């Protein structure tokens, strides 16, 4: 086994890890969006069931979506900080 094949295996291994990482990040992004939407709907229903107006419940529920957007924005900034 020469030095070239060791480097090739290292590069292929790193490439596979990066592909796996990107796949995991995509799944996390999609799952987070779906879970936040479901939680927001449930929160709004409970608030309306407790007697809050629909407009106020939606305004409070919108904070869930804003929190998710801020989280995704922070994640993108942290990933964007890595330059190769």
DSSP file (Angstrom, degrees, kcal/mol; ACC not computed):
  #  RESIDUE AA STRUCTURE BP1 BP2  ACC     N-H-->O    O-->H-N    N-H-->O    O-->H-N    TCO  KAPPA ALPHA  PHI   PSI    X-CA   Y-CA   Z-CA
    1    1 A X              0   0    0      0, 0.0     2,-0.1     0, 0.0     0, 0.0   0.000 360.0 360.0 360.0 120.2    0.0    0.0    0.0
    2    2 A X     >  -     0   0    0      1,-0.1     4,-1.5     4,-0.0     5,-0.1  -0.324 360.0-103.4 -90.1 174.2    1.6    3.2   -1.1
    3    3 A X  H  > S+     0   0    0      1,-0.2     4,-2.0     2,-0.2     5,-0.2   0.846 118.2  59.2 -63.5 -34.7    1.3    6.7    0.2
    4    4 A X  H  > S+     0   0    0      1,-0.2     4,-2.3     2,-0.2    -1,-0.2   0.899 104.4  48.8 -64.0 -42.0   -1.0    7.7   -2.6
    5    5 A X  H  > S+     0   0    0      2,-0.2     4,-2.3     1,-0.2    -1,-0.2   0.847 109.0  53.2 -70.1 -32.4   -3.6    5.0   -1.7
    6    6 A X  H  X S+     0   0    0     -4,-1.5     4,-2.0     2,-0.2    -1,-0.2   0.921 111.4  46.0 -65.8 -43.1   -3.6    6.0    1.9
    7    7 A X  H  X S+     0   0    0     -4,-2.0     4,-2.5     2,-0.2    -2,-0.2   0.900 111.3  52.9 -64.9 -40.3   -4.3    9.7    1.0
    8    8 A X  H  X S+     0   0    0     -4,-2.3     4,-2.5     1,-0.2    -2,-0.2   0.914 109.5  48.1 -62.6 -43.2   -7.0    8.5   -1.4
    9    9 A X  H  X S+     0   0    0     -4,-2.3     4,-2.4     2,-0.2    -1,-0.2   0.880 111.5  51.1 -64.5 -38.0   -8.7    6.5    1.3
   10   10 A X  H  X S+     0   0    0     -4,-2.0     4,-2.4     2,-0.2    -2,-0.2   0.917 111.6  46.8 -65.6 -42.9   -8.5    9.5    3.7
   11   11 A X  H  X S+     0   0    0     -4,-2.5     4,-2.5     2,-0.2    -2,-0.2   0.919 113.5  48.2 -65.8 -43.7  -10.0   11.8    1.1
   12   12 A X  H  X S+     0   0    0     -4,-2.5     4,-2.4     2,-0.2    -2,-0.2   0.898 112.1  49.8 -63.8 -40.2  -12.8    9.4    0.3
   13   13 A X  H  X S+     0   0    0     -4,-2.4     4,-2.0     2,-0.2    -2,-0.2   0.908 111.7  47.7 -64.5 -41.9  -13.5    8.9    4.0
   14   14 A X  H  X S+     0   0    0     -4,-2.4     4,-2.2     2,-0.2    -2,-0.2   0.903 111.2  51.7 -65.8 -40.7  -13.7   12.6    4.6
   15   15 A X  H  X S+     0   0    0     -4,-2.5     4,-2.3     1,-0.2    -2,-0.2   0.909 109.2  49.7 -62.0 -42.6  -16.0   13.0    1.5
   16   16 A X  H  X S+     0   0    0     -4,-2.4     4,-2.2     1,-0.2    -1,-0.2   0.893 110.6  50.4 -63.8 -39.4  -18.3   10.3    2.8
   17   17 A X  H  X S+     0   0    0     -4,-2.0     4,-2.3     2,-0.2    -2,-0.2   0.888 110.0  49.7 -65.6 -39.3  -18.4   12.0    6.2
   18   18 A X  H  X S+     0   0    0     -4,-2.2     4,-2.6     2,-0.2     5,-0.2   0.910 110.5  49.8 -66.7 -42.1  -19.2   15.4    4.7
   19   19 A X  H  X S+     0   0    0     -4,-2.3     4,-2.3     2,-0.2    -2,-0.2   0.915 112.1  48.5 -62.1 -42.8  -22.0   13.9    2.6
   20   20 A X  H  X S+     0   0    0     -4,-2.2     4,-2.3     2,-0.2    -2,-0.2   0.902 111.6  50.0 -62.9 -41.8  -23.5   12.2    5.7
   21   21 A X  H  X S+     0   0    0     -4,-2.3     4,-2.3     2,-0.2    -2,-0.2   0.919 111.0  48.0 -63.7 -45.3  -23.2   15.5    7.7
   22   22 A X  H  X S+     0   0    0     -4,-2.6     4,-2.1     1,-0.2    -2,-0.2   0.904 111.1  51.4 -64.2 -40.9  -25.0   17.5    5.0
   23   23 A X  H  X S+     0   0    0     -4,-2.3     4,-2.2    -5,-0.2    -1,-0.2   0.908 110.0  49.3 -61.0 -42.3  -27.7   14.8    4.7
   24   24 A X  H  X S+     0   0    0     -4,-2.3     4,-2.5     1,-0.2    -2,-0.2   0.899 109.3  51.8 -64.5 -40.7  -28.2   15.0    8.5
   25   25 A X  H  X S+     0   0    0     -4,-2.3     4,-2.4     2,-0.2    -1,-0.2   0.884 109.4  50.2 -64.3 -38.3  -28.4   18.8    8.4
   26   26 A X  H  X S+     0   0    0     -4,-2.1     4,-2.5     2,-0.2     5,-0.2   0.923 111.5  48.0 -65.2 -43.8  -31.1   18.7    5.7
   27   27 A X  H  X S+     0   0    0     -4,-2.2     4,-2.7     1,-0.2     5,-0.2   0.911 112.0  49.7 -63.3 -41.8  -33.1   16.1    7.7
   28   28 A X  H  X S+     0   0    0     -4,-2.5     4,-2.7     2,-0.2    -2,-0.2   0.914 110.5  50.6 -62.1 -43.1  -32.8   18.3   10.8
   29   29 A X  H  X S+     0   0    0     -4,-2.4     4,-2.0     2,-0.2    -2,-0.2   0.933 114.0  43.3 -61.2 -47.3  -33.9   21.4    8.9
   30   30 A X  H  X S+     0   0    0     -4,-2.5     4,-2.0     1,-0.2    -2,-0.2   0.906 115.8  47.8 -66.9 -41.5  -37.0   19.7    7.4
   31   31 A X  H  X S+     0   0    0     -4,-2.7     4,-2.8    -5,-0.2     5,-0.2   0.901 110.1  52.6 -66.2 -41.3  -37.9   18.0   10.7
   32   32 A X  H  X S+     0   0    0     -4,-2.7     4,-2.6    -5,-0.2     5,-0.2   0.925 109.2  49.4 -61.0 -45.1  -37.5   21.2   12.7
   33   33 A X  H  X S+     0   0    0     -4,-2.0     4,-2.0    -5,-0.2    -1,-0.2   0.914 113.7  45.8 -60.2 -43.7  -39.8   23.1   10.3
   34   34 A X  H  X S+     0   0    0     -4,-2.0     4,-2.2     2,-0.2    -2,-0.2   0.923 114.1  47.4 -67.0 -44.9  -42.5   20.4   10.5
   35   35 A X  H  X S+     0   0    0     -4,-2.8     4,-2.5     1,-0.2    -2,-0.2   0.888 111.5  50.6 -65.4 -39.6  -42.3   20.1   14.3
   36   36 A X  H  X S+     0   0    0     -4,-2.6     4,-2.7    -5,-0.2    -1,-0.2   0.915 109.8  50.8 -65.2 -41.9  -42.4   23.9   14.8
   37   37 A X  H  X S+     0   0    0     -4,-2.0     4,-2.3    -5,-0.2    -2,-0.2   0.922 112.6  45.9 -61.2 -44.1  -45.5   24.1   12.6
   38   38 A X  H  X S+     0   0    0     -4,-2.2     4,-2.3     2,-0.2    -2,-0.2   0.902 113.7  48.7 -65.8 -41.1  -47.3   21.4   14.5
   39   39 A X  H  X S+     0   0    0     -4,-2.5     4,-2.6     2,-0.2    -2,-0.2   0.889 110.6  51.5 -66.4 -38.7  -46.3   22.9   17.9
   40   40 A X  H  X S+     0   0    0     -4,-2.7     4,-2.7     2,-0.2    -2,-0.2   0.933 110.5  47.8 -63.8 -45.6  -47.5   26.3   16.8
   41   41 A X  H  X S+     0   0    0     -4,-2.3     4,-2.3     1,-0.2    -2,-0.2   0.917 113.0  48.4 -60.9 -43.3  -50.9   24.9   15.7
   42   42 A X  H  X S+     0   0    0     -4,-2.3     4,-2.3     2,-0.2    -2,-0.2   0.907 111.9  49.5 -64.8 -41.7  -51.3   23.1   19.0
   43   43 A X  H  X S+     0   0    0     -4,-2.6     4,-2.6     1,-0.2     5,-0.2   0.935 111.1  49.1 -62.4 -46.6  -50.3   26.2   21.0
   44   44 A X  H  X S+     0   0    0     -4,-2.7     4,-2.4     1,-0.2     5,-0.2   0.904 111.1  50.0 -61.5 -41.4  -52.8   28.3   19.1
   45   45 A X  H  X S+     0   0    0     -4,-2.3     4,-2.4    -5,-0.2    -1,-0.2   0.921 112.0  47.9 -62.6 -43.4  -55.6   25.8   19.5
   46   46 A X  H  X S+     0   0    0     -4,-2.3     4,-1.6     2,-0.2    -2,-0.2   0.902 111.3  50.1 -65.9 -40.2  -54.9   25.6   23.3
   47   47 A X  H  <>S+     0   0    0     -4,-2.6     5,-2.4     2,-0.2     4,-0.3   0.909 113.1  46.0 -64.4 -41.4  -54.8   29.3   23.7
   48   48 A X  H ><5S+     0   0    0     -4,-2.4     3,-1.1     1,-0.2    -2,-0.2   0.877 110.4  53.7 -68.1 -36.8  -58.1   29.7   21.8
   49   49 A X  H 3<5S+     0   0    0     -4,-2.4    -1,-0.2     1,-0.3    -2,-0.2   0.818 105.3  55.3 -64.9 -30.2  -59.6   26.9   23.8
   50   50 A X  T 3<5S-     0   0    0     -4,-1.6    -1,-0.3    -5,-0.2    -2,-0.2   0.520 130.9 -93.4 -82.2  -5.2  -58.6   28.8   27.0
   51   51 A X  T < 5S+     0   0    0     -3,-1.1    -3,-0.2     1,-0.3     2,-0.2   0.494  77.9 138.5 111.6   4.4  -60.5   31.8   25.8
   52   52 A X      < -     0   0    0     -5,-2.4    -1,-0.3    -6,-0.2    -2,-0.0  -0.540  59.2-101.8 -81.4 149.2  -57.9   33.9   23.9
   53   53 A X     >  -     0   0    0     -2,-0.2     4,-2.4     1,-0.1     5,-0.2  -0.306  27.0-117.9 -67.9 155.6  -59.0   35.6   20.7
   54   54 A X  H  > S+     0   0    0      1,-0.2     4,-2.3     2,-0.2     5,-0.2   0.884 113.1  52.3 -62.8 -40.0  -57.8   34.0   17.5
   55   55 A X  H  > S+     0   0    0      2,-0.2     4,-2.0     1,-0.2    -1,-0.2   0.911 111.5  45.8 -64.8 -42.2  -55.8   37.0   16.4
   56   56 A X  H  > S+     0   0    0      2,-0.2     4,-2.3     1,-0.2     5,-0.2   0.895 111.7  52.0 -68.2 -38.8  -53.9   37.1   19.7
   57   57 A X  H  X S+     0   0    0     -4,-2.4     4,-2.6     1,-0.2    -2,-0.2   0.906 110.8  48.1 -63.0 -41.0  -53.3   33.4   19.7
   58   58 A X  H  X S+     0   0    0     -4,-2.3     4,-1.8     2,-0.2    -1,-0.2   0.877 109.4  53.2 -67.4 -36.7  -51.9   33.6   16.1
   59   59 A X  H  < S+     0   0    0     -4,-2.0     4,-0.5     2,-0.2    -2,-0.2   0.920 113.3  42.8 -64.0 -43.6  -49.6   36.5   17.2
   60   60 A X  H >< S+     0   0    0     -4,-2.3     3,-1.2     1,-0.2     4,-0.4   0.901 112.8  53.4 -69.1 -40.0  -48.2   34.5   20.1
   61   61 A X  H >X S+     0   0    0     -4,-2.6     3,-1.3     1,-0.3     4,-0.9   0.811  97.0  66.7 -63.2 -29.8  -47.9   31.4   17.9
   62   62 A X  H 3X S+     0   0    0     -4,-1.8     4,-2.2     1,-0.3    -1,-0.3   0.753  87.2  69.3 -64.0 -22.5  -45.9   33.4   15.3
   63   63 A X  H <> S+     0   0    0     -3,-1.2     4,-2.3    -4,-0.5    -1,-0.3   0.818  92.8  58.3 -65.9 -29.1  -43.2   33.7   17.9
   64   64 A X  H <> S+     0   0    0     -3,-1.3     4,-2.2    -4,-0.4    -1,-0.2   0.944 108.1  44.9 -62.2 -47.1  -42.5   30.0   17.4
   65   65 A X  H  X S+     0   0    0     -4,-0.9     4,-2.5     1,-0.2    -2,-0.2   0.895 112.4  51.7 -64.9 -39.3  -41.9   30.5   13.8
   66   66 A X  H  X S+     0   0    0     -4,-2.2     4,-2.4     2,-0.2    -1,-0.2   0.895 108.9  50.9 -64.2 -39.5  -39.7   33.5   14.5
   67   67 A X  H  X S+     0   0    0     -4,-2.3     4,-2.2     2,-0.2    -2,-0.2   0.912 110.7  48.7 -63.7 -42.9  -37.7   31.5   17.0
   68   68 A X  H  X S+     0   0    0     -4,-2.2     4,-2.6     2,-0.2     5,-0.2   0.923 111.0  50.5 -61.9 -44.3  -37.1   28.8   14.4
   69   69 A X  H  X S+     0   0    0     -4,-2.5     4,-2.3     1,-0.2    -2,-0.2   0.898 111.1  48.5 -61.9 -40.7  -36.1   31.3   11.8
   70   70 A X  H  X S+     0   0    0     -4,-2.4     4,-2.3     2,-0.2    -1,-0.2   0.881 111.1  50.9 -66.7 -37.5  -33.6   32.9   14.2
   71   71 A X  H  X S+     0   0    0     -4,-2.2     4,-2.2     2,-0.2    -2,-0.2   0.929 112.2  45.8 -64.7 -46.0  -32.2   29.4   15.1
   72   72 A X  H  X S+     0   0    0     -4,-2.6     4,-2.6     1,-0.2    -2,-0.2   0.894 111.8  52.6 -64.4 -40.1  -31.7   28.5   11.4
   73   73 A X  H  X S+     0   0    0     -4,-2.3     4,-2.2    -5,-0.2    -1,-0.2   0.916 110.0  47.8 -61.8 -43.7  -30.2   31.9   10.7
   74   74 A X  H  X S+     0   0    0     -4,-2.3     4,-2.1     2,-0.2    -1,-0.2   0.887 111.7  50.6 -65.2 -39.0  -27.7   31.4   13.6
   75   75 A X  H  X S+     0   0    0     -4,-2.2     4,-2.3     2,-0.2     5,-0.2   0.920 110.1  49.3 -64.5 -43.5  -26.8   27.9   12.3
   76   76 A X  H  X S+     0   0    0     -4,-2.6     4,-2.8     1,-0.2    -2,-0.2   0.894 110.9  50.5 -62.9 -39.2  -26.3   29.2    8.8
   77   77 A X  H  X S+     0   0    0     -4,-2.2     4,-0.8     2,-0.2    -1,-0.2   0.892 110.8  48.7 -66.0 -38.4  -24.0   32.0   10.1
   78   78 A X  H  < S+     0   0    0     -4,-2.1     4,-0.3     2,-0.2     3,-0.2   0.888 115.1  44.0 -70.4 -36.7  -22.0   29.5   12.1
   79   79 A X  H >< S+     0   0    0     -4,-2.3     3,-1.5     1,-0.2    -2,-0.2   0.892 110.2  56.0 -71.9 -38.7  -21.6   27.2    9.1
   80   80 A X  H 3< S+     0   0    0     -4,-2.8    -1,-0.2     1,-0.3    -2,-0.2   0.676  92.9  72.2 -66.9 -16.8  -20.8   30.1    6.8
   81   81 A X  T 3< S+     0   0    0     -4,-0.8     2,-0.7    -3,-0.2    -1,-0.3   0.692  78.8  87.2 -71.8 -18.2  -18.0   31.1    9.1
   82   82 A X    <   +     0   0    0     -3,-1.5     2,-0.4    -4,-0.3    -1,-0.0  -0.747  58.5 179.1 -86.2 116.4  -15.9   28.1    7.9
   83   83 A X              0   0    0     -2,-0.7    -2,-0.0     1,-0.1    -3,-0.0  -0.962 360.0 360.0-118.2 134.9  -14.0   29.0    4.8
   84   84 A X              0   0    0     -2,-0.4    -1,-0.1     0, 0.0    -2,-0.0   0.408 360.0 360.0-104.9 360.0  -11.7   26.5    3.2
